[in-house]
Amino acid sequence: MPDTPRLHRRPSPGWLFAVAVAAAVACFVLTLSYGYADHAPAPHGVRIAVAAPAGLAAELSTGLAEAAPGGFTVVAAPSAAAVAGSVLSQSAAGGLVAAAAGPVTIVTAGAAGPAQQLAVKSALLAAAAAVHRAARTLDVAPLPAGDRAGLSVFVFELGLLIPSVLASIGLFFLGRRLRVWWRLAAAAAFALLAAGGSVLVLDVILGALSGGAGALAGVGLAGALTFVAFVTACQAVTGLPGTGLAALVLVFAGNAVSGGTVPFAFLPGGFRQVAPWLPNGAIVSAARDVTYLPGSDLGHPLLVLGIWLAASLAVLAAVDLLHLAERRRTPEQEADIYATPGTAHLRRRLARQRAAALETASTPRLPLIQVPPTALAGHDQKGRASWEAWDSAGRSAWRVPVLR
């Protein structure tokens, strides 16, 4: 008997246009996010450490307020050394040292970013001019010749982000029928190799981020693992569409406000408050600190990475528990259970619970009769076994047939 040809649905070009529209929307959102973050950087409450006589400090504060209203906050410092230490640790973005007479010294850190250095220097020069003082500049952490634009920390973060997303997609397709911990183990191997490769390029080959290779590799390992773990957690919850959700957070928003091109304090409202708590900004800050600003506190960047990594692992553990529960129920479908997202398992479990509740509600129930202590077994007039009870006067109160 000849084989019956299979009928195929005629392909429709509509899907091609749907993909084109979706890609154009993504382009619009990406441009909007990066454009909103970078198009007009301006200082917002940037701290300036000032060591100067009280009267002069007040005049300088007034000059800064006139140069950039609301842009700077003046904090007093006891000495020139304290000002330099504040700038090196980035507890203050810049500083100014002045005596009762003579020129003032503007203290900046080029390694903290050329945009921040230029803004601080311009504002302090204007403030010094307002009090009729000459000014000289001091860069306590200049950028090296291999990183003149100060963008290598941004390149470091970007070089971890994009491969992490791509690696997560590959691990999803190849490992979704296994327990999620296998994908996480492969992600850890990727993170180790990616961190080593990034340090090799930016430190050994290009000489852009030199001086702290071990610490930089540790930052890269933690950052890449956090990226992959977060994408994997989103995929474990919703399947492949979780990759888009992760990309929206990490690429469309996180990378735009990472602090690699525009410092956190110069971002517009909304982005400025969120940026320090995203893993992208934590990687940029930590890489900059261990390379150029050893006096800076790594506590906050490491805390942010730890929070994101711990939250991702918690989500993966919860989905794994769902998988194990379903595997105990139908062990023969182990691979399919692992390949099913956590939200799908929850929907199925809720559907089973609703079906069981409806079945229970529709099943007729016989009334339960509590037999009092005075009831005795006997037979009715037709010889059927029954329970009979008597009232206090000894009269028969009721007789219930025993169902067999």
C-alpha positions as CSV (number, residue, x, y, z in Angstrom):
1,M,0.0,0.0,0.0
2,P,1.6,3.3,-1.0
3,D,2.4,5.7,1.8
4,T,-0.2,8.5,2.2
5,P,1.5,11.8,1.7
6,R,1.5,14.0,4.8
7,L,-0.4,17.2,4.6
8,H,1.6,20.3,5.6
9,R,0.1,23.6,6.5
10,R,0.9,26.2,3.9
11,P,3.6,28.5,5.3
12,S,2.5,32.0,6.0
13,P,4.8,35.1,5.6
14,G,2.9,36.8,8.4
15,W,5.4,35.4,11.0
16,L,8.2,37.0,9.2
17,F,6.7,40.4,9.5
18,A,5.8,39.7,13.2
19,V,9.5,39.0,13.9
20,A,10.5,42.2,12.0
21,V,8.0,44.2,14.1
22,A,9.2,42.6,17.4
23,A,12.9,43.3,16.5
24,A,12.0,46.9,15.7
25,V,10.2,47.3,19.1
26,A,13.3,45.9,20.8
27,C,15.5,48.4,18.9
28,F,13.2,51.2,20.0
29,V,13.3,50.1,23.7
30,L,17.1,49.6,23.6
31,T,17.6,53.1,22.1
32,L,15.2,54.7,24.6
33,S,16.9,53.1,27.6
34,Y,20.4,54.0,26.6
35,G,19.5,57.4,25.3
36,Y,17.6,58.3,28.4
37,A,20.5,57.2,30.6
38,D,23.3,58.9,28.6
39,H,21.9,61.8,26.6
40,A,22.2,64.6,29.3
41,P,24.3,63.5,32.3
42,A,24.2,66.0,35.1
43,P,25.4,65.8,38.8
44,H,22.9,65.1,41.5
45,G,24.2,65.5,45.1
46,V,27.8,64.7,44.2
47,R,29.9,64.9,47.3
48,I,32.8,67.4,47.4
49,A,35.3,67.2,50.3
50,V,36.6,70.7,51.2
51,A,39.5,71.6,53.6
52,A,39.4,75.4,53.9
53,P,38.7,78.1,56.4
54,A,35.0,78.3,57.4
55,G,34.3,81.5,55.6
56,L,35.9,80.4,52.4
57,A,34.2,77.0,52.5
58,A,30.8,78.8,52.7
59,E,31.7,81.0,49.7
60,L,32.8,77.9,47.7
61,S,29.6,76.1,48.6
62,T,27.6,79.1,47.4
63,G,29.7,79.2,44.2
64,L,29.0,75.5,43.6
65,A,25.3,76.0,44.1
66,E,25.3,78.8,41.5
67,A,27.4,76.7,39.0
68,A,25.2,73.6,39.3
69,P,22.1,74.0,41.6
70,G,21.5,70.8,43.5
71,G,24.4,69.1,41.8
72,F,27.0,69.1,44.6
73,T,27.1,68.6,48.3
74,V,30.0,70.1,50.3
75,V,31.4,68.0,53.2
76,A,34.1,69.4,55.5
77,A,37.4,67.7,55.7
78,P,40.1,68.4,58.4
79,S,43.1,68.4,56.1
80,A,44.5,68.1,52.6
81,A,45.4,64.5,53.3
82,A,41.8,63.7,54.4
83,V,40.6,65.3,51.1
84,A,42.9,63.1,49.1
85,G,41.9,60.0,51.0
86,S,38.2,60.7,50.5
87,V,38.7,61.1,46.7
88,L,40.9,57.9,46.5
89,S,38.2,55.9,48.4
90,Q,35.4,57.7,46.3
91,S,33.5,58.6,49.5
92,A,33.8,62.0,47.7
93,A,33.9,62.4,44.0
94,G,36.3,65.4,44.2
95,G,37.8,67.8,46.7
96,L,39.2,71.2,47.2
97,V,42.0,72.4,49.5
98,A,42.5,76.1,50.2
99,A,44.4,78.2,52.7
100,A,43.4,81.6,53.9
101,A,45.2,83.1,50.9
102,G,46.7,81.8,47.7
103,P,45.6,79.4,45.0
104,V,43.2,76.5,45.8
105,T,43.9,72.9,44.9
106,I,41.2,70.9,43.1
107,V,41.5,67.2,43.8
108,T,40.1,64.6,41.4
109,A,40.5,61.0,40.4
110,G,40.6,60.3,36.7
111,A,40.3,56.6,37.3
112,A,36.7,57.2,38.6
113,G,35.7,58.2,35.1
114,P,36.6,61.1,32.8
115,A,33.0,62.3,32.8
116,Q,32.9,62.7,36.6
117,Q,36.4,64.3,36.6
118,L,35.5,66.8,34.0
119,A,32.2,67.8,35.7
120,V,33.9,68.1,39.2
121,K,36.8,70.1,37.8
122,S,34.6,72.5,35.8
123,A,32.3,73.2,38.8
124,L,35.2,73.8,41.2
125,L,37.0,76.0,38.8
126,A,33.9,78.1,38.5
127,A,33.5,78.2,42.2
128,A,37.2,79.3,42.7
129,A,36.8,82.0,40.1
130,A,33.7,83.3,42.0
131,V,35.8,83.9,45.0
132,H,38.7,85.3,42.9
133,R,41.1,82.5,43.6
134,A,43.5,80.9,41.2
135,A,43.3,77.1,41.0
136,R,45.5,74.2,40.3
137,T,44.5,70.6,39.8
138,L,45.7,67.3,41.4
139,D,44.8,63.9,40.0
140,V,45.3,61.4,42.8
141,A,44.4,58.4,40.7
142,P,45.1,59.1,37.0
143,L,44.2,56.7,34.2
144,P,47.1,54.7,32.8
145,A,48.2,55.0,29.2
146,G,46.6,51.7,28.3
147,D,43.1,53.0,29.3
148,R,43.1,56.7,28.4
149,A,39.3,56.9,27.9
150,G,38.6,55.0,31.2
151,L,36.2,52.6,29.4
152,S,38.0,49.3,30.0
153,V,35.9,48.5,33.1
154,F,32.8,48.9,30.9
155,V,34.4,46.6,28.3
156,F,35.1,44.1,31.0
157,E,31.5,44.0,32.1
158,L,30.1,43.9,28.6
159,G,32.5,41.1,27.7
160,L,31.0,39.1,30.5
161,L,27.4,40.0,29.9
162,I,26.8,39.2,26.3
163,P,28.6,35.8,26.3
164,S,26.7,34.9,29.6
165,V,23.4,35.4,27.9
166,L,24.4,33.4,24.9
167,A,25.9,30.7,27.0
168,S,22.6,30.5,29.0
169,I,20.7,29.9,25.8
170,G,23.0,27.1,24.7
171,L,22.9,25.5,28.2
172,F,19.1,25.7,28.1
173,F,18.7,23.9,24.8
174,L,21.3,21.2,25.6
175,G,20.5,20.7,29.3
176,R,16.8,21.5,29.8
177,R,16.0,17.7,30.1
178,L,18.4,17.4,33.0
179,R,18.2,18.7,36.5
180,V,18.9,22.4,36.7
181,W,22.0,21.9,38.8
182,W,23.8,20.4,35.8
183,R,23.3,23.6,33.9
184,L,24.5,25.6,36.9
185,A,27.6,23.4,37.1
186,A,28.4,24.1,33.4
187,A,27.7,27.8,34.1
188,A,30.3,27.8,36.9
189,A,32.8,26.3,34.4
190,F,31.9,29.0,31.9
191,A,32.2,31.8,34.5
192,L,35.7,30.6,35.5
193,L,36.9,30.4,31.9
194,A,35.3,33.7,30.9
195,A,36.8,35.6,33.8
196,G,40.2,34.2,33.0
197,G,39.9,35.1,29.4
198,S,38.8,38.7,30.1
199,V,41.7,39.3,32.5
200,L,44.1,37.8,30.0
201,V,42.9,40.2,27.3
202,L,42.6,43.4,29.3
203,D,45.6,42.9,31.6
204,V,48.2,40.8,29.9
205,I,47.6,41.5,26.2
206,L,46.3,45.1,26.2
207,G,47.6,46.4,29.6
208,A,44.4,48.3,30.2
209,L,43.4,46.9,33.6
210,S,46.7,46.0,35.3
211,G,47.8,45.8,38.8
212,G,45.2,43.5,40.3
213,A,44.8,40.4,38.1
214,G,43.7,38.0,40.9
215,A,41.1,40.3,42.3
216,L,39.9,41.3,38.9
217,A,39.5,37.6,38.0
218,G,37.5,37.1,41.2
219,V,35.2,39.9,40.2
220,G,34.8,38.4,36.8
221,L,34.0,35.0,38.1
222,A,31.4,36.3,40.5
223,G,29.9,38.6,37.8
224,A,29.7,36.0,35.1
225,L,28.2,33.4,37.4
226,T,25.6,35.9,38.6
227,F,24.6,36.7,35.0
228,V,24.3,33.1,34.0
229,A,22.5,32.0,37.2
230,F,19.9,34.8,36.8
231,V,19.2,33.9,33.2
232,T,19.0,30.2,34.1
233,A,16.6,31.0,36.9
234,C,14.3,33.0,34.5
235,Q,14.4,30.1,32.1
236,A,13.6,27.6,34.8
237,V,10.5,29.5,35.7
238,T,9.1,30.4,32.3
239,G,11.1,28.4,29.8
240,L,12.9,30.0,26.8
241,P,10.9,33.3,27.1
242,G,12.7,33.8,30.4
243,T,15.8,34.7,28.3
244,G,13.9,37.7,27.1
245,L,13.0,38.8,30.6
246,A,16.6,38.4,31.7
247,A,17.9,40.3,28.7
248,L,15.4,43.1,29.5
249,V,16.8,43.5,33.0
250,L,20.5,42.9,32.3
251,V,21.0,44.3,28.7
252,F,18.3,46.8,28.1
253,A,18.3,48.4,31.6
254,G,21.3,47.1,33.6
255,N,24.0,47.7,30.9
256,A,22.6,51.2,30.1
257,V,23.1,52.3,33.8
258,S,26.2,50.3,34.7
259,G,28.3,53.4,35.4
260,G,30.8,52.5,32.7
261,T,30.0,55.5,30.6
262,V,28.0,57.7,32.9
263,P,28.6,57.7,36.7
264,F,25.6,56.7,38.9
265,A,25.3,60.2,40.4
266,F,25.0,61.7,36.9
267,L,22.1,59.5,35.7
268,P,18.5,60.8,35.5
269,G,15.9,60.1,38.2
270,G,14.8,56.5,38.4
271,F,17.9,55.1,36.8
272,R,20.0,56.9,39.4
273,Q,18.3,55.1,42.3
274,V,18.2,51.6,40.7
275,A,21.7,51.5,39.1
276,P,23.8,50.8,42.2
277,W,21.6,47.7,42.9
278,L,22.0,46.0,39.5
279,P,24.7,43.4,38.9
280,N,26.1,45.3,35.9
281,G,27.0,48.4,38.0
282,A,28.4,46.2,40.8
283,I,30.8,44.6,38.3
284,V,31.9,47.9,36.9
285,S,32.4,49.4,40.3
286,A,34.2,46.4,41.7
287,A,36.5,46.2,38.6
288,R,37.3,49.9,38.8
289,D,38.0,49.7,42.6
290,V,40.3,46.7,42.5
291,T,42.3,48.1,39.6
292,Y,42.5,51.8,40.1
293,L,41.0,52.7,43.5
294,P,42.3,50.2,46.1
295,G,41.1,52.4,48.9
296,S,37.5,52.0,47.9
297,D,35.0,49.8,49.8
298,L,34.2,46.6,47.9
299,G,31.4,45.8,50.4
300,H,28.5,47.2,48.4
301,P,29.4,45.8,44.9
302,L,30.0,42.3,46.5
303,L,26.8,42.6,48.5
304,V,24.8,43.3,45.3
305,L,26.3,40.4,43.4
306,G,25.7,38.2,46.4
307,I,22.0,39.2,46.6
308,W,21.4,38.5,42.9
309,L,23.3,35.2,43.0
310,A,21.5,34.0,46.2
311,A,18.1,35.0,44.8
312,S,18.8,33.1,41.5
313,L,19.9,30.0,43.4
314,A,16.8,30.2,45.6
315,V,14.6,30.2,42.5
316,L,16.5,27.3,41.0
317,A,16.1,25.3,44.2
318,A,12.3,26.0,44.3
319,V,11.9,24.9,40.7
320,D,14.0,21.8,41.4
321,L,11.7,20.9,44.3
322,L,8.8,21.1,41.9
323,H,10.5,18.8,39.5
324,L,11.3,16.3,42.2
325,A,7.7,16.3,43.4
326,E,6.5,15.7,39.8
327,R,9.1,13.0,39.3
328,R,7.8,11.1,42.4
329,R,4.4,11.2,40.9
330,T,5.4,10.1,37.4
331,P,8.9,8.8,37.5
332,E,8.7,7.4,33.9
333,Q,8.5,11.0,32.6
334,E,11.7,12.3,34.3
335,A,13.2,14.0,31.2
336,D,10.0,15.7,30.2
337,I,9.4,16.9,33.8
338,Y,12.9,18.6,33.9
339,A,12.2,20.2,30.5
340,T,8.9,21.7,31.8
341,P,9.1,25.2,33.3
342,G,8.1,25.7,36.9
343,T,5.1,27.9,36.0
344,A,3.7,25.0,33.9
345,H,4.1,22.6,36.8
346,L,2.2,25.0,39.1
347,R,-0.6,25.4,36.6
348,R,-0.9,21.6,36.2
349,R,-0.9,21.1,40.0
350,L,-3.6,23.8,40.5
351,A,-5.7,22.1,37.7
352,R,-5.4,18.7,39.4
353,Q,-6.4,20.2,42.8
354,R,-9.4,21.9,41.2
355,A,-10.5,18.7,39.4
356,A,-10.1,16.8,42.7
357,A,-12.2,19.3,44.5
358,L,-15.0,19.2,41.9
359,E,-15.0,15.4,41.9
360,T,-15.3,15.4,45.7
361,A,-18.1,18.0,45.6
362,S,-20.1,16.0,43.0
363,T,-19.8,12.6,44.9
364,P,-23.0,11.9,46.9
365,R,-22.4,11.2,50.6
366,L,-24.6,9.1,52.9
367,P,-25.5,10.8,56.2
368,L,-23.5,9.6,59.2
369,I,-25.5,8.5,62.2
370,Q,-24.0,8.4,65.7
371,V,-25.1,5.4,67.5
372,P,-25.9,6.2,71.2
373,P,-24.7,3.9,74.0
374,T,-28.2,2.4,74.5
375,A,-28.3,1.1,70.9
376,L,-28.2,-2.7,70.5
377,A,-27.9,-4.8,67.4
378,G,-31.0,-6.8,66.4
379,H,-33.3,-7.6,63.5
380,D,-36.3,-5.8,62.2
381,Q,-39.7,-7.4,61.4
382,K,-38.4,-8.6,58.0
383,G,-35.3,-10.3,59.5
384,R,-32.8,-7.6,58.4
385,A,-30.0,-6.8,60.7
386,S,-30.4,-3.4,62.3
387,W,-29.4,-1.1,65.1
388,E,-32.2,-0.4,67.6
389,A,-32.2,2.3,70.4
390,W,-34.6,2.8,73.3
391,D,-35.6,6.0,75.1
392,S,-35.5,6.5,78.8
393,A,-38.9,4.8,79.2
394,G,-37.7,1.7,77.5
395,R,-39.7,2.3,74.4
396,S,-38.1,1.8,71.0
397,A,-36.9,5.2,69.7
398,W,-35.6,4.3,66.2
399,R,-34.4,1.4,64.2
400,V,-31.7,1.8,61.4
401,P,-31.1,-1.1,58.9
402,V,-27.5,-2.1,58.6
403,L,-26.3,-1.7,55.0
404,R,-24.3,-4.7,53.8
